[in-house]
Amino acid sequence: MRICVVGLGKIGLPLAVQFAAKGHTVVGADVAEPTVRAVNDGLVPFPGEADLDVRLKEAVTAGLLTATTGTSAAVAGSDAVVVVVPLFVDADGQPDFGWMESATRDIARGLRPGTLVSYETTLPVGTTRQRWAPLLREGSGLVAGEDFDLVFSPERVLTGRVFADLRKYPKLVGGVNATSAARGVAFYRAVLDFDERPDLARPNGVWDLGSAEAAELAKLAETTYRDVNIGLANQFARYADTLGIDVETVIEACNTQPYSHIHTPGIAVGGHCIPVYPRLYLWNDPAATVVRAAREANAGMPGYAVDLLAAAVGDLTGRGVLVLGAAYRGGVKETAFSGVFPTVAELRRRGAVPYVADPLYRDAELTALGLPAWTGEPVEAAIVQADHAEYRTLTQADLPGVKVLVDGRRVTDPARWGDIRRLVIGG
């Protein structure tokens, strides 16, 4: 097949490489010229994705993968189009469809009869049928489900391990009609391989969920579940603190029973997915009180971590506090909805002098993010915000002058901190 992947970001580029590895001819379309140049040179435009550098070079060298800024022309020459363009959500939970609408208009200009269009970006329920189908028709004159096939098939992978996750999890597909669904199922069977999963009720592979709406809801539901579960764990942790109980021991005990799967509490829930998709769900279902309460509980955890610090040291006014970790999770150079931002803001609100350090970021990069880079200024306390592997061996000698450590991720080794007061959430 000739395949066009629209959006060569941290999900789109590995997908394009995967499709090419199956012998298909792939054109990646992206609005960023530096990204296009890098891909055409066989160079990965972002770090951290396992095996992507080798597999990208192989695909480009074999002539199976090229990149372009001309989306419409790339679509016009393709049998299938896979869309992985970002959708953003503002602080109030309102989705911003701007980038996706622009990409969809470009796709429409190149759309030809018989093409399959698959959206993989996580969307509010109903978006594929009610927003993208009309927009594609407006720009092409073609009707979804009649002149071309249209499906929603959510990406379900984690950055850093995309290729492994593509094999591990069933590929969910929902069409605007049965014909589109069948075409989508056939397409993904031709571009993906799947691991054996004896734990599943049916064989691992491509699963038709019956409609685009069902596939949209499935992605929102599985991610919202995680946010709600973490919110519950955080509530348990905060209550455990009032009792002097170690919640980690409690959760470990609970999860020995097969019907309990309590997640890990912590200082923040960050990233492009877990804090975002519940807001998309609430956009569809504003009466979902459980979802809203969990989102509010998780959003309040950076403030709670600062509460723990203040309870240990007293008034924070004028005190230097080092926040360890700008990234939203360990080992990933990404700050999307990272807990570092509300943590720094809360420290400032209380009069502290915050600094930020992260092994993945240079000082200039932190400054560009609006974060005060630590260059060795005296600090009296530290808060671990990201679970970087480097923090496992951190000691009190690495942070001279620090009297209190609040480990918001339980990543540090308590044996390495001597007489320094070390606090954890739910400890």
Buried (B, 14 or more C-beta within 10 A) or exposed (E): BBBBBBBBBBBBBBBBBBBBBBEBBBBBBBBBEEBBEBBBEBEBBBEBBBEBEEBBBBBBEEEBBBBBBEBBBBBBEBBBBBBBBBBBBEEEBEBEBEBBBEBBBBBBBBBBEEBBBBBBBBBBBEBBBEBBBEBBBEBBEBBBBEBBBBBBBBBBBBBBBBBBBBBBBBBBBBBBBEEBBBBBBBBBBBBBEBEEBEEEEEEBBBBBBEBBBBBBBBBBEBBBBBBBBBBBBBBBBBEBBEEEBBBBEBBEEBEEEEEEEBBBBBBBBBBBBBBBBBBBBBBBBEEBEEBBBBBEBBBBBBBBBBBBBBEBBEEBEEBBBBBBBBBBBBBBBBBBBBBBBBBBBBBBEBEBBBBBBBBBBEBEBBEEBEBBBBEEEEBBBBBBBBBBEBBEEBEBEEBEEBBBBBBBBBBBEEEBBEEBEBBBBBB
